Amino acid sequence: MYRLVKIKTKIKVPPTRFGMNVKKAIKESIAEGYECKLDKRFGMGLVITKIEEIGEGKILPEDGSAHYPVTFEVLTFKPEIHEIVLGDVIDNTEFGSFVRMGPIDGLVHVSQLMNDYVSFDEKNSIFLGKQSKRTLKEGDPVRGKIISVAMSPGKENKIGLTMRQDDLGAFYWIEQEKKKTKTPKKASESKKK
């Protein structure tokens, strides 16, 4: 889920940025520490949206950097269990499909692809449902549900998805199901109107 998170902290501006505009130097230092970085509290930092407040900087003798108290806002992405996400299949392997959903990827294990026996065509990198004849190939846009999240800074992130429930899966599967469930009006009903 995308969120705007307000953070109040001290930012260290190294001496190499002392010649720059103060606000620009602080913004670069914040970006270095928070953009494309994972934090257990708020997820993956994407972009600094605004700096609300900059306090007076202090240079500490131990390191020579300037330390500024700042309040800023960062756009973050933190996947949550049971969240419905949209993405694109970026890779199919014999054990499942990798789906890019925003800034991170998730895995739909082969057992979670569809309610059908699934075979994998390694040559064409396509999954095929035995009875449903549904296929899933790289590039297909999909809707999935998050069933597991393991995100820790410095470790490999693992997001598990399922597409076995109603209204989940490749977009064209969902459209096919909608067409099947629409029942045509009976001739007698249309005459009554």
ZADO-654440 format. One line per field, with one value per atom (N, C-alpha, C): residue in one letter; z, y, x. Coordinates in nm, 4 decimals. Last residue first. Layout:
<sites>
rest	a / ...
pz	Z / ...
py	Y / ...
px	X / ...
</sites>
This chain:
<sites>
rest	k / k / k / k / k / k / k / k / k / s / s / s / e / e / e / s / s / s / a / a / a / k / k / k / k / k / k / p / p / p / t / t / t / k / k / k / t / t / t / k / k / k / k / k / k / k / k / k / e / e / e / q / q / q / e / e / e / i / i / i / w / w / w / y / y / y / f / f / f / a / a / a / g / g / g / l / l / l / d / d / d / d / d / d / q / q / q / r / r / r / m / m / m / t / t / t / l / l / l / g / g / g / i / i / i / k / k / k / n / n / n / e / e / e / k / k / k / g / g / g / p / p / p / s / s / s / m / m / m / a / a / a / v / v / v / s / s / s / i / i / i / i / i / i / k / k / k / g / g / g / r / r / r / v / v / v / p / p / p / d / d / d / g / g / g / e / e / e / k / k / k / l / l / l / t / t / t / r / r / r / k / k / k / s / s / s / q / q / q / k / k / k / g / g / g / l / l / l / f / f / f / i / i / i / s / s / s / n / n / n / k / k / k / e / e / e / d / d / d / f / f / f / s / s / s / v / v / v / y / y / y / d / d / d / n / n / n / m / m / m / l / l / l / q / q / q / s / s / s / v / v / v / h / h / h / v / v / v / l / l / l / g / g / g / d / d / d / i / i / i / p / p / p / g / g / g / m / m / m / r / r / r / v / v / v / f / f / f / s / s / s / g / g / g / f / f / f / e / e / e / t / t / t / n / n / n / d / d / d / i / i / i / v / v / v / d / d / d / g / g / g / l / l / l / v / v / v / i / i / i / e / e / e / h / h / h / i / i / i / e / e / e / p / p / p / k / k / k / f / f / f / t / t / t / l / l / l / v / v / v / e / e / e / f / f / f / t / t / t / v / v / v / p / p / p / y / y / y / h / h / h / a / a / a / s / s / s / g / g / g / d / d / d / e / e / e / p / p / p / l / l / l / i / i / i / k / k / k / g / g / g / e / e / e / g / g / g / i / i / i / e / e / e / e / e / e / i / i / i / k / k / k / t / t / t / i / i / i / v / v / v / l / l / l / g / g / g / m / m / m / g / g / g / f / f / f / r / r / r / k / k / k / d / d / d / l / l / l / k / k / k / c / c / c / e / e / e / y / y / y / g / g / g / e / e / e / a / a / a / i / i / i / s / s / s / e / e / e / k / k / k / i / i / i / a / a / a / k / k / k / k / k / k / v / v / v / n / n / n / m / m / m / g / g / g / f / f / f / r / r / r / t / t / t / p / p / p / p / p / p / v / v / v / k / k / k / i / i / i / k / k / k / t / t / t / k / k / k / i / i / i / k / k / k / v / v / v / l / l / l / r / r / r / y / y / y / m / m / m
pz	-2.0883 / -2.0721 / -2.1719 / -2.1707 / -2.0629 / -2.0500 / -2.3481 / -2.4023 / -2.2972 / -2.1886 / -2.2693 / -2.3283 / -2.0761 / -1.9906 / -2.0706 / -2.2968 / -2.2276 / -2.1374 / -2.3644 / -2.4573 / -2.3881 / -2.0985 / -2.1695 / -2.2566 / -2.1204 / -2.0807 / -2.1643 / -2.0510 / -2.1430 / -2.0945 / -1.7713 / -1.8370 / -1.9300 / -1.6896 / -1.7414 / -1.8165 / -1.6456 / -1.5419 / -1.5862 / -1.8705 / -1.8414 / -1.7439 / -1.8459 / -1.9614 / -1.9364 / -1.6169 / -1.6151 / -1.7290 / -1.7119 / -1.6055 / -1.5989 / -1.8967 / -1.9430 / -1.8396 / -1.7222 / -1.8228 / -1.8745 / -1.5842 / -1.5100 / -1.6061 / -1.7870 / -1.7177 / -1.6489 / -1.8536 / -1.9521 / -1.8910 / -1.6289 / -1.6567 / -1.7534 / -1.4315 / -1.5506 / -1.5833 / -1.0901 / -1.2021 / -1.3154 / -0.9342 / -0.9317 / -1.0523 / -0.9140 / -0.9566 / -0.9408 / -0.6670 / -0.7670 / -0.7906 / -0.6133 / -0.5717 / -0.6850 / -0.6903 / -0.6942 / -0.6577 / -0.6810 / -0.7857 / -0.7973 / -0.4255 / -0.4779 / -0.5868 / -0.3295 / -0.3848 / -0.4191 / -0.1089 / -0.1670 / -0.2106 / -0.1087 / -0.1081 / -0.1791 / 0.0395 / -0.0169 / 0.0029 / 0.0099 / 0.0370 / -0.0306 / 0.1624 / 0.0442 / 0.0849 / 0.3768 / 0.3430 / 0.2173 / 0.4347 / 0.4182 / 0.3850 / 0.6117 / 0.5515 / 0.5464 / 0.5273 / 0.6282 / 0.5583 / 0.4765 / 0.4319 / 0.5478 / 0.3862 / 0.4656 / 0.4104 / 0.3624 / 0.3477 / 0.4416 / 0.1945 / 0.2889 / 0.2566 / 0.0270 / 0.1315 / 0.2300 / -0.1724 / -0.0926 / 0.0192 / -0.4749 / -0.3340 / -0.2564 / -0.8071 / -0.7077 / -0.5672 / -1.1440 / -1.0139 / -0.9164 / -1.4303 / -1.3375 / -1.2139 / -1.7689 / -1.6499 / -1.5620 / -1.9116 / -1.8806 / -1.7580 / -1.9308 / -1.9842 / -1.9541 / -1.9745 / -1.9359 / -2.0060 / -1.9357 / -1.9967 / -1.9478 / -1.8819 / -1.8151 / -1.8706 / -1.9906 / -1.9997 / -1.9218 / -1.9525 / -1.9284 / -1.9405 / -1.9695 / -2.0880 / -2.0741 / -1.7651 / -1.8011 / -1.9315 / -1.7436 / -1.7787 / -1.8302 / -1.7182 / -1.7901 / -1.8343 / -1.7794 / -1.6963 / -1.7759 / -1.8276 / -1.8929 / -1.7955 / -1.8486 / -1.7675 / -1.8386 / -2.0432 / -2.0273 / -1.9351 / -2.1836 / -2.0546 / -2.0276 / -2.4013 / -2.4260 / -2.2987 / -2.2751 / -2.4009 / -2.4253 / -2.0573 / -2.0342 / -2.1594 / -1.9691 / -2.0977 / -2.0875 / -1.6992 / -1.7398 / -1.8695 / -1.5861 / -1.6421 / -1.6917 / -1.3252 / -1.4069 / -1.4567 / -1.2541 / -1.2651 / -1.3635 / -1.0866 / -1.1985 / -1.1890 / -0.9915 / -0.9397 / -1.0515 / -1.0165 / -1.0545 / -0.9926 / -0.8632 / -0.9912 / -1.0260 / -0.6425 / -0.6185 / -0.7479 / -0.7165 / -0.6491 / -0.6267 / -0.8096 / -0.9069 / -0.8444 / -0.6360 / -0.6468 / -0.7412 / -0.7287 / -0.7234 / -0.7444 / -0.5717 / -0.6354 / -0.6171 / -0.6453 / -0.5627 / -0.6412 / -0.6407 / -0.7072 / -0.6039 / -0.6152 / -0.5762 / -0.6498 / -0.6937 / -0.6806 / -0.6432 / -0.8627 / -0.8175 / -0.8076 / -0.8958 / -0.8442 / -0.7840 / -1.1010 / -1.0596 / -1.0204 / -1.0260 / -1.0643 / -1.0111 / -1.1296 / -1.0595 / -1.1163 / -1.0936 / -1.1709 / -1.0810 / -1.0383 / -1.0254 / -1.1134 / -1.0884 / -0.9556 / -0.9376 / -1.3438 / -1.3165 / -1.1807 / -1.4090 / -1.3855 / -1.3521 / -1.5703 / -1.5344 / -1.5187 / -1.5103 / -1.5329 / -1.4887 / -1.4889 / -1.5470 / -1.5741 / -1.5065 / -1.4967 / -1.5648 / -1.3368 / -1.4635 / -1.4376 / -1.1129 / -1.1586 / -1.2933 / -0.8262 / -0.9715 / -1.0102 / -0.5224 / -0.5978 / -0.7472 / -0.2193 / -0.3612 / -0.4378 / 0.0956 / 0.0033 / -0.1401 / 0.2660 / 0.2182 / 0.1248 / 0.4116 / 0.3907 / 0.3612 / 0.2345 / 0.3522 / 0.3172 / 0.1342 / 0.1063 / 0.2354 / 0.1243 / 0.2202 / 0.1930 / -0.0019 / -0.0426 / 0.0570 / 0.0410 / 0.0679 / 0.0104 / 0.0203 / -0.0351 / -0.0192 / 0.2947 / 0.1961 / 0.1502 / 0.4297 / 0.3913 / 0.2826 / 0.7197 / 0.5767 / 0.5541 / 0.9289 / 0.9187 / 0.7706 / 1.0866 / 0.9735 / 0.9925 / 1.2222 / 1.2553 / 1.1416 / 1.0784 / 1.0779 / 1.1280 / 1.1031 / 1.1431 / 1.1585 / 0.8980 / 0.9604 / 0.9875 / 0.9743 / 0.8980 / 0.9729 / 1.1454 / 1.0514 / 0.9654 / 1.3456 / 1.2059 / 1.1037 / 1.5978 / 1.5727 / 1.4248 / 1.6122 / 1.5919 / 1.5576 / 1.4248 / 1.5374 / 1.5121 / 1.3508 / 1.3055 / 1.4290 / 1.3089 / 1.3995 / 1.3413 / 1.1799 / 1.1704 / 1.2690 / 1.2797 / 1.2724 / 1.2736 / 1.0796 / 1.1969 / 1.1747 / 0.8468 / 0.8630 / 0.9808 / 0.7414 / 0.8368 / 0.8426 / 0.5174 / 0.5878 / 0.6768 / 0.2046 / 0.3300 / 0.4000 / 0.0132 / 0.0560 / 0.1873 / -0.0927 / -0.1567 / -0.1138 / -0.1803 / -0.0828 / -0.1499 / -0.2783 / -0.3140 / -0.2007 / -0.1472 / -0.2918 / -0.3301 / 0.0910 / 0.0616 / -0.0880 / 0.1852 / 0.0886 / 0.0636 / 0.5301 / 0.4011 / 0.3163 / 0.7883 / 0.6841 / 0.5452 / 0.9628 / 1.0107 / 0.8984 / 0.8276 / 0.8796 / 0.9195 / 0.5260 / 0.6694 / 0.7204 / 0.2475 / 0.3185 / 0.4671 / -0.0084 / 0.1119 / 0.1825 / -0.2045 / -0.2442 / -0.1282 / 0.0088 / -0.1191 / -0.1579 / 0.2508 / 0.2550 / 0.1220 / 0.2244 / 0.3386 / 0.3325 / -0.0052 / 0.0083 / 0.1193 / 0.0639 / -0.0438 / -0.0337 / 0.2570 / 0.2954 / 0.1924 / 0.0937 / 0.2062 / 0.2543 / -0.0807 / -0.1338 / -0.0232 / 0.1056 / 0.0297 / -0.0280 / 0.1920 / 0.2875 / 0.2134 / -0.0458 / 0.0197 / 0.1176 / -0.0875 / -0.1854 / -0.1231 / 0.1351 / 0.1172 / 0.0207 / 0.0887 / 0.2079 / 0.1880 / -0.2127 / -0.1449 / -0.0304 / -0.1616 / -0.2257 / -0.1480 / -0.0170 / -0.1164 / -0.1837 / 0.1379 / 0.2031 / 0.1040 / 0.0526 / 0.0092 / 0.0693 / 0.1729 / 0.0257 / -0.0285 / 0.4443 / 0.3993 / 0.2465 / 0.4641 / 0.4635 / 0.4094 / 0.6823 / 0.5522 / 0.5517 / 0.8440 / 0.8376 / 0.6957 / 1.0083 / 0.8834 / 0.8827 / 1.2517 / 1.2222 / 1.0979 / 1.2106 / 1.2476 / 1.2278 / 1.1369 / 1.2045 / 1.2578 / 0.8655 / 0.9498 / 1.0071 / 0.7369 / 0.7878 / 0.8852 / 0.4478 / 0.5863 / 0.6241 / 0.2411 / 0.2676 / 0.4156 / 0.0887 / 0.1972 / 0.1922 / -0.0805 / -0.0869 / 0.0259 / 0.0000 / 0.0000 / 0.0000
py	-0.5288 / -0.3894 / -0.2991 / -0.7814 / -0.7189 / -0.5696 / -0.8629 / -0.8243 / -0.7512 / -0.9408 / -0.8211 / -0.7731 / -1.1758 / -1.0632 / -0.9343 / -1.3486 / -1.3111 / -1.1897 / -1.3898 / -1.3172 / -1.2691 / -1.3313 / -1.4196 / -1.3345 / -1.1964 / -1.1814 / -1.2742 / -1.3957 / -1.3155 / -1.3117 / -1.3534 / -1.4375 / -1.3505 / -1.3428 / -1.2606 / -1.3519 / -1.5270 / -1.5091 / -1.4208 / -1.5095 / -1.6355 / -1.6150 / -1.2521 / -1.2821 / -1.4093 / -1.2869 / -1.1913 / -1.2194 / -1.4679 / -1.5087 / -1.4160 / -1.3060 / -1.4271 / -1.4727 / -1.1154 / -1.0738 / -1.1941 / -1.2794 / -1.2111 / -1.1683 / -1.3487 / -1.4540 / -1.3919 / -1.1034 / -1.1647 / -1.2822 / -1.0498 / -0.9666 / -1.0348 / -1.3309 / -1.2485 / -1.1732 / -1.3035 / -1.3702 / -1.2745 / -1.2712 / -1.2619 / -1.3365 / -1.3189 / -1.1852 / -1.1639 / -1.5742 / -1.5031 / -1.3634 / -1.7074 / -1.6661 / -1.5930 / -1.7581 / -1.8681 / -1.8275 / -1.6174 / -1.5766 / -1.6805 / -1.4886 / -1.5927 / -1.5320 / -1.4221 / -1.3836 / -1.5076 / -1.3150 / -1.4259 / -1.3796 / -1.1624 / -1.1312 / -1.2468 / -1.1124 / -1.2181 / -1.1797 / -0.9717 / -0.9519 / -1.0622 / -1.0546 / -1.0703 / -1.0557 / -0.7934 / -0.9321 / -0.9348 / -0.5263 / -0.6076 / -0.7526 / -0.5026 / -0.4342 / -0.5271 / -0.7310 / -0.6851 / -0.6164 / -0.8833 / -0.7739 / -0.7285 / -1.0931 / -1.1024 / -0.9982 / -1.1790 / -1.0694 / -1.0946 / -1.3461 / -1.3484 / -1.2348 / -1.2863 / -1.3865 / -1.4002 / -1.0511 / -1.0783 / -1.1754 / -1.1324 / -1.1002 / -1.1396 / -0.9842 / -1.0874 / -1.0387 / -0.9471 / -0.8994 / -1.0138 / -0.8733 / -0.9608 / -0.8844 / -0.8667 / -0.7914 / -0.8796 / -1.0542 / -1.0500 / -0.9613 / -1.0747 / -0.9545 / -0.9436 / -1.4249 / -1.3020 / -1.1832 / -1.5926 / -1.5723 / -1.4414 / -1.8325 / -1.7183 / -1.7060 / -1.9625 / -1.9527 / -1.8300 / -2.1991 / -2.0654 / -2.0705 / -2.4366 / -2.3937 / -2.2507 / -2.5658 / -2.4314 / -2.3804 / -2.8099 / -2.8081 / -2.6711 / -2.7244 / -2.8452 / -2.8388 / -2.4154 / -2.4882 / -2.6040 / -2.3380 / -2.3775 / -2.4577 / -2.0917 / -2.1859 / -2.2131 / -2.0472 / -2.0266 / -2.1339 / -2.0495 / -1.9833 / -1.9464 / -2.2036 / -2.0772 / -1.9957 / -2.4135 / -2.3550 / -2.2175 / -2.4917 / -2.4248 / -2.3534 / -2.4884 / -2.5030 / -2.4221 / -2.6441 / -2.5362 / -2.5723 / -2.6965 / -2.7455 / -2.6257 / -2.7356 / -2.6431 / -2.7115 / -2.8021 / -2.8628 / -2.7770 / -2.5266 / -2.6201 / -2.6874 / -2.2489 / -2.3683 / -2.4728 / -2.0942 / -2.1099 / -2.2375 / -2.0354 / -1.9706 / -1.9763 / -2.1623 / -2.0501 / -1.9789 / -2.3462 / -2.3968 / -2.2876 / -2.1836 / -2.2605 / -2.3141 / -1.8712 / -2.0093 / -2.0845 / -1.5682 / -1.6501 / -1.7932 / -1.3259 / -1.4578 / -1.5215 / -0.9797 / -1.0857 / -1.2153 / -0.6897 / -0.8078 / -0.9056 / -0.3291 / -0.4585 / -0.5715 / -0.0918 / -0.0928 / -0.2274 / -0.2367 / -0.1127 / -0.1284 / -0.5470 / -0.4649 / -0.3391 / -0.8041 / -0.6716 / -0.5887 / -1.1409 / -1.0310 / -0.9006 / -1.4558 / -1.3350 / -1.2193 / -1.7719 / -1.6482 / -1.5332 / -2.1021 / -1.9957 / -1.8756 / -2.3089 / -2.3055 / -2.1907 / -2.2732 / -2.3971 / -2.3957 / -1.9271 / -2.0356 / -2.1595 / -1.6226 / -1.7500 / -1.8531 / -1.2765 / -1.3975 / -1.5182 / -1.0752 / -1.0404 / -1.1631 / -0.9861 / -1.1026 / -1.0663 / -0.6902 / -0.7583 / -0.8755 / -0.5912 / -0.5996 / -0.6670 / -0.4930 / -0.5087 / -0.5134 / -0.6398 / -0.5612 / -0.5912 / -0.6400 / -0.6746 / -0.5819 / -0.7610 / -0.6475 / -0.7003 / -0.9653 / -0.9550 / -0.8363 / -0.7947 / -0.9215 / -0.8930 / -0.5214 / -0.5728 / -0.7027 / -0.3456 / -0.4436 / -0.4999 / -0.0220 / -0.1321 / -0.2291 / 0.2469 / 0.1319 / 0.0208 / 0.6084 / 0.4734 / 0.3679 / 0.9331 / 0.8388 / 0.6997 / 1.1424 / 1.0472 / 0.9580 / 1.4613 / 1.3622 / 1.2739 / 1.5929 / 1.5770 / 1.4678 / 1.7897 / 1.7192 / 1.7133 / 1.7929 / 1.8147 / 1.7372 / 1.9193 / 1.8588 / 1.8927 / 1.8504 / 1.9369 / 1.8607 / 1.8569 / 1.7785 / 1.8735 / 1.8464 / 1.9294 / 1.8421 / 1.6748 / 1.6917 / 1.7861 / 1.6266 / 1.7388 / 1.7609 / 1.4332 / 1.3897 / 1.5032 / 1.5494 / 1.4115 / 1.3743 / 1.8068 / 1.7926 / 1.6507 / 1.8813 / 1.8090 / 1.7856 / 2.1551 / 2.0752 / 2.0122 / 2.1924 / 2.1942 / 2.1067 / 2.3915 / 2.2862 / 2.3041 / 2.4526 / 2.5044 / 2.3882 / 2.2767 / 2.3492 / 2.3970 / 2.2780 / 2.2575 / 2.3434 / 2.1288 / 2.2134 / 2.1755 / 1.9865 / 2.0799 / 2.1776 / 1.8825 / 1.9080 / 2.0165 / 1.6302 / 1.7689 / 1.7714 / 1.3752 / 1.4621 / 1.6071 / 1.1527 / 1.2580 / 1.3566 / 0.8237 / 0.9583 / 1.0552 / 0.5604 / 0.5806 / 0.7174 / 0.3210 / 0.4643 / 0.4845 / 0.0430 / 0.0913 / 0.2406 / 0.0560 / -0.0105 / 0.0505 / 0.1546 / 0.2102 / 0.1515 / -0.0144 / 0.0602 / 0.1031 / -0.1233 / -0.2139 / -0.1408 / 0.0156 / 0.0376 / -0.0490 / 0.0248 / -0.0449 / -0.0166 / 0.2641 / 0.1954 / 0.1359 / 0.4411 / 0.3058 / 0.2291 / 0.7105 / 0.6657 / 0.5325 / 0.7582 / 0.7067 / 0.6575 / 0.8566 / 0.7718 / 0.7038 / 1.0110 / 0.9072 / 0.8080 / 1.1939 / 1.0968 / 0.9804 / 1.3440 / 1.2686 / 1.1585 / 1.4546 / 1.3686 / 1.2843 / 1.6079 / 1.4986 / 1.4018 / 1.7890 / 1.6993 / 1.5817 / 1.9218 / 1.8426 / 1.7432 / 2.0476 / 1.9561 / 1.8647 / 2.2105 / 2.1068 / 2.0029 / 2.3802 / 2.2960 / 2.1809 / 2.5052 / 2.4235 / 2.3291 / 2.4831 / 2.5435 / 2.4497 / 2.3705 / 2.3695 / 2.4558 / 2.3425 / 2.4500 / 2.4640 / 2.1106 / 2.2422 / 2.3577 / 1.8523 / 1.9256 / 2.0665 / 1.7474 / 1.7565 / 1.8336 / 1.7220 / 1.8422 / 1.8580 / 1.5793 / 1.5701 / 1.6985 / 1.6064 / 1.6587 / 1.6586 / 1.4089 / 1.4396 / 1.4847 / 1.4877 / 1.4470 / 1.4972 / 1.3773 / 1.4588 / 1.4002 / 1.3833 / 1.3216 / 1.4218 / 1.2940 / 1.4001 / 1.3362 / 1.2201 / 1.1773 / 1.3003 / 1.1050 / 1.2218 / 1.1735 / 0.9319 / 0.9195 / 1.0451 / 0.8292 / 0.9432 / 0.9380 / 0.5037 / 0.5964 / 0.7153 / 0.2199 / 0.3455 / 0.4370 / -0.1159 / 0.0000 / 0.1240
px	-4.1441 / -4.1030 / -4.1616 / -4.2153 / -4.2913 / -4.2612 / -4.0221 / -4.1530 / -4.2360 / -3.8082 / -3.7910 / -3.9238 / -3.9112 / -3.8818 / -3.8699 / -3.9296 / -4.0532 / -4.0304 / -3.6612 / -3.7479 / -3.8749 / -3.4311 / -3.5240 / -3.6155 / -3.1058 / -3.2463 / -3.3323 / -2.8153 / -2.8970 / -3.0413 / -2.6090 / -2.7093 / -2.7924 / -2.2801 / -2.3897 / -2.4856 / -2.0815 / -2.1829 / -2.2983 / -1.9173 / -1.9865 / -2.1016 / -1.8119 / -1.8977 / -1.9786 / -1.6556 / -1.7669 / -1.8641 / -1.4651 / -1.5568 / -1.6776 / -1.3292 / -1.3983 / -1.5012 / -1.2196 / -1.3183 / -1.3978 / -1.0407 / -1.1467 / -1.2578 / -0.8667 / -0.9423 / -1.0641 / -0.7543 / -0.8442 / -0.9213 / -0.5966 / -0.7145 / -0.8102 / -0.5071 / -0.4828 / -0.6113 / -0.6294 / -0.5637 / -0.5358 / -0.9518 / -0.8067 / -0.7518 / -1.2235 / -1.1789 / -1.0288 / -1.1914 / -1.2705 / -1.2152 / -0.8547 / -0.9883 / -1.0606 / -0.5942 / -0.6910 / -0.8322 / -0.3661 / -0.4601 / -0.5715 / -0.1498 / -0.2376 / -0.3244 / 0.1937 / 0.0637 / -0.0177 / 0.4485 / 0.3735 / 0.2357 / 0.7500 / 0.6083 / 0.5388 / 1.0504 / 0.9660 / 0.8199 / 1.3728 / 1.2305 / 1.1508 / 1.6758 / 1.5917 / 1.4450 / 1.8090 / 1.7770 / 1.6919 / 1.8394 / 1.9597 / 1.9350 / 1.5342 / 1.6494 / 1.7705 / 1.2793 / 1.3736 / 1.4897 / 0.9748 / 1.0611 / 1.1478 / 0.7537 / 0.8762 / 0.9732 / 0.4213 / 0.5163 / 0.6336 / 0.1539 / 0.2663 / 0.3627 / -0.0536 / -0.0796 / 0.0364 / -0.2139 / -0.0936 / -0.1296 / -0.3636 / -0.3864 / -0.2614 / -0.3660 / -0.3362 / -0.3666 / -0.4121 / -0.4578 / -0.4336 / -0.1995 / -0.2703 / -0.3169 / -0.0942 / -0.1334 / -0.2216 / 0.1699 / 0.0266 / 0.0010 / 0.4449 / 0.3825 / 0.2344 / 0.4576 / 0.5268 / 0.4623 / 0.1376 / 0.2690 / 0.3304 / -0.0895 / -0.0273 / 0.1132 / -0.4058 / -0.2603 / -0.2144 / -0.6682 / -0.6128 / -0.4616 / -0.7957 / -0.7196 / -0.6676 / -0.9262 / -0.9724 / -0.9101 / -0.7848 / -0.9274 / -0.9719 / -0.5034 / -0.5451 / -0.6913 / -0.3505 / -0.4459 / -0.5026 / -0.0142 / -0.1391 / -0.2241 / 0.2409 / 0.1641 / 0.0328 / 0.5353 / 0.3906 / 0.3332 / 0.7855 / 0.7694 / 0.6230 / 0.8379 / 0.7688 / 0.7450 / 0.9819 / 1.0304 / 0.9691 / 0.8232 / 0.9510 / 1.0021 / 0.5153 / 0.5836 / 0.7127 / 0.3726 / 0.4620 / 0.5314 / 0.0345 / 0.1608 / 0.2407 / -0.1964 / -0.1177 / 0.0086 / -0.5271 / -0.3951 / -0.3164 / -0.6877 / -0.6782 / -0.5415 / -0.7243 / -0.7911 / -0.7991 / -0.3956 / -0.5366 / -0.5928 / -0.1557 / -0.1872 / -0.3359 / -0.0592 / -0.1497 / -0.1913 / 0.1279 / 0.0076 / -0.0966 / 0.3328 / 0.2543 / 0.1251 / 0.3277 / 0.3740 / 0.2805 / 0.3949 / 0.2747 / 0.3240 / 0.5909 / 0.5882 / 0.4516 / 0.6632 / 0.6080 / 0.6073 / 0.8752 / 0.8195 / 0.7658 / 0.8336 / 0.8879 / 0.8163 / 0.7086 / 0.8540 / 0.9154 / 0.4383 / 0.5000 / 0.6506 / 0.4847 / 0.3751 / 0.4355 / 0.5601 / 0.6078 / 0.4871 / 0.5695 / 0.4819 / 0.5413 / 0.6693 / 0.7095 / 0.6287 / 0.5209 / 0.5306 / 0.5739 / 0.6735 / 0.5745 / 0.6022 / 0.8507 / 0.7875 / 0.6883 / 0.9507 / 0.8768 / 0.8068 / 0.8747 / 0.9699 / 0.8882 / 0.8313 / 0.7694 / 0.8805 / 0.8333 / 0.9123 / 0.8299 / 0.6521 / 0.7820 / 0.8687 / 0.3226 / 0.4100 / 0.5417 / 0.2295 / 0.2571 / 0.3489 / -0.0390 / 0.0986 / 0.1069 / -0.2229 / -0.2154 / -0.0694 / -0.3498 / -0.2519 / -0.2628 / -0.5156 / -0.5276 / -0.4341 / -0.4057 / -0.4192 / -0.4287 / -0.3475 / -0.4864 / -0.5085 / -0.0744 / -0.1443 / -0.2919 / 0.0723 / 0.0034 / -0.0689 / 0.3662 / 0.2617 / 0.2037 / 0.4384 / 0.4495 / 0.3357 / 0.5998 / 0.5196 / 0.5458 / 0.5897 / 0.6399 / 0.5462 / 0.7054 / 0.6078 / 0.6674 / 0.7755 / 0.8260 / 0.7110 / 0.8382 / 0.7385 / 0.7984 / 1.0138 / 0.9884 / 0.8848 / 1.1955 / 1.0680 / 1.0372 / 1.5207 / 1.4300 / 1.2997 / 1.8125 / 1.6830 / 1.5852 / 2.1279 / 2.0106 / 1.8882 / 2.4680 / 2.3515 / 2.2333 / 2.7513 / 2.6492 / 2.5269 / 3.0616 / 2.9379 / 2.8447 / 3.2747 / 3.2845 / 3.1608 / 3.2950 / 3.2864 / 3.2897 / 3.3478 / 3.3897 / 3.3891 / 3.2371 / 3.3818 / 3.4263 / 2.9488 / 3.0057 / 3.1547 / 2.7631 / 2.8764 / 2.9391 / 2.4165 / 2.5309 / 2.6396 / 2.1459 / 2.2456 / 2.3592 / 1.8168 / 1.9536 / 2.0533 / 1.5677 / 1.6170 / 1.7597 / 1.3213 / 1.4653 / 1.5089 / 1.0183 / 1.0886 / 1.2358 / 0.9257 / 0.8384 / 0.9135 / 0.9882 / 1.0579 / 0.9773 / 0.8200 / 0.8423 / 0.9197 / 0.8728 / 0.7730 / 0.7861 / 1.1113 / 1.0860 / 0.9912 / 1.0135 / 1.0578 / 1.0234 / 1.0154 / 1.0198 / 1.0743 / 1.0968 / 1.0906 / 1.1062 / 0.9172 / 1.0155 / 0.9941 / 0.8077 / 0.8259 / 0.9357 / 0.7857 / 0.6994 / 0.7200 / 0.9385 / 0.8217 / 0.7290 / 1.1566 / 1.0536 / 0.9259 / 1.2603 / 1.2502 / 1.1355 / 1.4709 / 1.3642 / 1.3733 / 1.5209 / 1.5680 / 1.4474 / 1.4555 / 1.4987 / 1.5615 / 1.5304 / 1.4762 / 1.5387 / 1.6772 / 1.5405 / 1.4845 / 1.9389 / 1.9071 / 1.7713 / 1.9324 / 2.0350 / 2.0004 / 1.7340 / 1.7100 / 1.8083 / 1.8736 / 1.7539 / 1.7287 / 2.0718 / 2.1104 / 1.9925 / 1.9168 / 2.0004 / 2.0412 / 1.8053 / 1.7173 / 1.7970 / 2.0365 / 1.9595 / 1.8711 / 2.1112 / 2.2058 / 2.1324 / 1.8869 / 1.9209 / 2.0139 / 1.9042 / 1.7850 / 1.8131 / 2.1576 / 2.1330 / 2.0147 / 2.3348 / 2.2213 / 2.1837 / 2.6786 / 2.5465 / 2.4473 / 2.9083 / 2.9035 / 2.7680 / 2.8741 / 2.8696 / 2.8603 / 2.8962 / 2.7756 / 2.7685 / 3.1187 / 3.1209 / 3.0003 / 3.0538 / 3.1248 / 3.1290 / 2.7167 / 2.8633 / 2.9282 / 2.4590 / 2.5017 / 2.6548 / 2.2296 / 2.3720 / 2.4067 / 1.9320 / 1.9966 / 2.1408 / 1.7102 / 1.8289 / 1.8950 / 1.3471 / 1.4745 / 1.5878 / 1.0311 / 1.1051 / 1.2324 / 0.8233 / 0.9355 / 1.0038 / 0.5226 / 0.5943 / 0.7004 / 0.4384 / 0.4822 / 0.5604 / 0.1897 / 0.2769 / 0.3096 / 0.1753 / 0.1430 / 0.2383 / 0.0526 / 0.1263 / 0.0790 / 0.0835 / 0.0000 / 0.0893
</sites>
